[in-house]
Structure formats: structure tokens, C-alpha cells
């Protein structure tokens, strides 16, 4: 039961109708590469946040699959290597793929494991996965705010 609720939440965050706002895919629509790479003072760019989401979803999927991974291979908030629409589209595909990877890894877990301690931590698998959901919502909201704030720069639609 809890496993399916977490999977449903992740699917809604990416491409459904989450209760909190627009889905991540809907939020990312209309953003071009230039807009995604724009950094306002004191913020990460939309591009960096998107890479952060994809990277950490993949790390968590690996950890659920029993692999000791501590950080995404491209770093915590990877900067764009090339500001081009093709690269930006590829990153959006990576986000979708990362949600799929995480969901598939969750599906391998039994319901009885959700109350058990996860890895060598002082918290359960349930706590860990609810944290992953909150992490995705948090950064999706940041992207929505940055989309709105940076639209004033004339590089994207709000």
C-alpha cells in the first residue's frame, strides 16, 4: 500500500496532476536552453536544478538496488556544458528516465521492508523514500519560481 502511494506520488510529480502545483514536465515546458541556463543572483539555474533532480533520483535508485553510490557522477548541481536546445532536451529526457529508474527500484522492494532500517542509517526505507518525494517537490517548486522570475528577462514564456 505505502509502496504504491510513493510510486503514485512520484508519477504525479513528474507528469500527472499533483496537488501542490503543475507537474515537473508541465513546468519545464516552454523553457528553452538559454532560459534554463540563466542564473539569478544567489540561485542555481533551472538547468542545474534539473540536473540535480535527475542525478539524485538515479543515485537513490542505485542505492535501492544495493549499489553504494554517494553522489551523482556529474556532481550535486551540474552546470550546463553547452547551452543548446538539444542538450536541454536531453536533460529533460534524463529527468524522465531518472523517475522511471527510481520507480522501478522501489517496485523491487517488498511492502514489509518499508518499516525496516535502510542501509546503515537511523531511518527506515519509508522515511528515505518520503524524503525522495519531498526532495523532488521542493526542487520542482524552485524551478517553477525561477521560470516565473526569469520570464521577465524575455527568454521564455511563463
C-alpha atoms as one frame of an Amber mdcrd trajectory, in Angstrom:
protein
   0.000   0.000   0.000   2.624   2.559   1.035   4.895   1.491  -1.801   2.181
   2.203  -4.367   1.390   5.580  -2.774   5.026   6.654  -3.102   5.177   5.446
  -6.697   1.927   7.287  -7.466   3.301  10.493  -5.939   6.488  10.292  -7.991
   4.487   9.710 -11.171   2.242  12.693 -10.364   5.204  14.952  -9.617   6.729
  14.163 -12.995   3.763  14.051 -15.321   0.445  13.944 -13.500  -1.757  16.291
 -11.587  -0.022  16.724  -8.222  -1.961  18.551  -5.541   0.768  21.130  -4.951
   1.175  22.683  -8.435   1.834  21.816 -12.056   3.781  18.666 -12.859   7.505
  18.944 -13.435   7.077  18.235 -17.158   4.433  20.954 -17.414   6.651  23.388
 -15.534   9.603  22.641 -17.822   7.533  23.115 -20.971   8.183  26.410 -22.714
  11.653  26.797 -21.225  14.420  26.993 -23.793  18.115  26.288 -23.204  19.050
  29.947 -22.749  16.340  30.437 -20.155  17.239  27.176 -18.398  20.870  28.287
 -18.062  20.067  31.785 -16.767  21.232  32.332 -13.192  19.716  34.969 -10.989
  21.916  36.236  -8.145  22.173  33.700  -5.335  20.341  30.903  -7.157  21.024
  27.782  -9.105  19.829  27.850 -12.692  16.860  25.788 -13.829  19.400  23.667
 -15.722  21.386  22.975 -12.548  18.225  22.107 -10.611  17.079  19.768 -13.383
  20.459  18.020 -13.349  20.290  17.814  -9.562  16.872  16.141  -9.673  17.934
  13.619 -12.330  21.247  12.892 -10.636  19.824  12.255  -7.184  16.895  10.163
  -8.417  19.465   7.935 -10.128  21.655   7.781  -7.005  18.668   6.702  -4.914
  17.689   4.089  -7.488  21.223   2.698  -7.351  21.159   2.633  -3.564  17.810
   0.821  -3.586  19.395  -1.697  -5.942  22.175  -2.327  -3.412  24.915  -0.207
  -5.008  26.945   2.112  -2.779  26.614   5.442  -4.588  27.050   8.658  -2.613
  26.748  11.414  -5.212  25.696  11.840  -8.839  28.571  11.298 -11.308  28.178
  14.841 -12.695  28.100  16.415  -9.216  25.445  17.821  -6.940  24.237  20.732
  -9.118  25.854  20.090 -12.512  26.322  23.143 -14.690  25.420  23.021 -18.330
  28.326  22.046 -20.559  26.793  23.562 -23.659  23.805  25.892 -23.769  21.939
  24.340 -26.681  18.339  23.274 -27.079  19.386  19.696 -27.956  21.363  19.405
 -24.712  18.467  20.897 -22.749  16.028  18.422 -24.333  18.420  15.566 -23.489
  18.473  16.681 -19.849  14.678  16.689 -19.742  14.743  13.113 -21.054  17.254
  12.267 -18.303  14.802  13.633 -15.717  12.016  11.393 -17.010  14.380   8.432
 -17.142  15.538   9.097 -13.578  11.976   8.984 -12.266  11.497   5.693 -14.122
  14.723   4.312 -12.642  13.668   5.286  -9.131  10.172   3.866  -9.533  11.489
   0.566 -10.909  13.895   0.315  -7.966  11.053   0.971  -5.498   8.964  -1.715
  -7.177  11.619  -4.317  -6.319  11.087  -3.731  -2.592   8.543  -5.677  -0.592
   5.945  -3.889   1.494   7.455  -5.395   4.642  10.766  -3.602   4.011   9.248
  -0.127   4.343   9.366  -0.231   8.143  12.892  -1.632   8.257  16.077   0.349
   8.665  17.527   1.441   5.329  21.220   0.753   4.812  23.301   1.740   7.870
  21.112   4.736   8.690  18.954   5.517  11.698  15.871   5.766   9.488  13.544
   3.399   7.660  13.116   2.770   3.958   9.772   4.561   4.252  11.421   7.696
   5.665  14.082   7.573   2.948  11.545   7.336   0.125   9.254  10.014   1.537
  12.355  12.202   1.631  12.920  11.500  -2.067   9.350  12.599  -2.795   9.800
  15.807  -0.772  13.128  16.477  -2.487  11.518  16.296  -5.909   8.607  18.546
  -4.902  10.994  21.075  -3.348  13.135  21.423  -6.449  10.159  21.338  -8.831
   8.783  24.328  -6.902  12.117  26.116  -7.179  12.066  25.563 -10.935   8.521
  26.968 -11.127   9.575  30.089  -9.223  12.667  30.550 -11.384  10.621  30.071
 -14.548   8.349  32.880 -13.471  11.176  35.146 -12.274  13.374  34.631 -15.324
  10.490  35.056 -17.792  10.861  38.773 -17.094  14.188  38.550 -18.912  12.317
  37.799 -22.127  13.797  34.373 -22.782  10.830  32.143 -22.038   7.106  32.037
 -21.584   5.698  31.945 -18.072
